[in-house]
């Protein structure tokens, strides 16, 4: 009896083991299905994600030799911090010349205002000259009339012999002189009027230069001030400052180097204003919307540090569409490849301040599509 019962015991243990294994498998499948339905269907994730930032290029706006380089590669800088100094000798001379030109313009305009009163006096003097010339014309006309009367009387008496020929000749000469005096008086009057018109014209020209604006707003002074501001701006631009806070990268400048306008000298990479571009498969994006919350982890800090962000937007094309040589599937021998679309994710600045990220670092992103 003992020999016949012993083979059944191992079979029973094997059956229990298989049954337990089957139960574990079933439970695992159920749990996986529940996770896929309740959690997995509400999230999409990828580890094809990288940190990016709006990198600021430092380029000079004037050309010249580099006098000082105040920062080094990988140095952290603040916004407005001096980075590079270009030799400013020429710029300082230009500022001094512009200041001198402004002083000349101010004195010239002050002369315009001072000349206005003098020109007004000249116009008044010319009016007096016209009055004197007009009086002289009146006197010449009276003398001519008197000479004409005397000549007529002498002519009437000369026929009777009461007036000698010498007296008649004298009267004729006086009449001729009176005519000449009248012509001269009229010419003097015309000249006085012309001189007055010239003086009035000079005053009008001067008035046009000063009318409508105070001395400090005169166009000549404004132009000189603009030239001074331009020269001062060029002087200020000899000092290149950090456009934002970040880390110095791609430094390519040395003391004594002749730099040109627009030449890249270095880049400033922000560490507290970064974003993530996560490349999701096209089949994962049907429920992704702008504003959905995102949980991210970085290979730099590990899973113990989590970053939180929001979906900012989806790119206008896949990565292959914007590649240097886009994929062409015109031939008949092609294999469909699932494409990836970059999704821009903004990060919490407070978390970035505590755990700064560098451009290009790998990230893992999980989007909650249920929100």
Buried (B, 14 or more C-beta within 10 A) or exposed (E): EEEEEEEEEEEEEEEEEEEEEEEEEEEEEEEEEEEEEEEEEEBBBBEBBBBBBEBBEBBBEBEBEBBEBBBEEEBEBEEEBEBBBBBBEBBBEBBEEBBEBBEEBBEBBBEBBEBBEEBBEBBEEBBEBBEEBBEBBEEBBEBBEEBBEBBEEBEEBBEEEEBEEEBBEBBBEBBEEBBEBBEEBBEBBEEBBEBBEEBBEBBEEBBEBBEEEEEEEBEBBEEBBEBBEEBBEBBBBBBBBBBBBBBBBBBEBEEEBEBEEEBEBBBBBBBBBBBBBBBBEEEBBEBBEEEBBBBBBBEBEEEEEEBBBBBBEBBEEBBEEEEEEEEEEEEEEEEEEEBBBBBBBBBEEEBBEEBBBBBEBBBBBBBBBEE
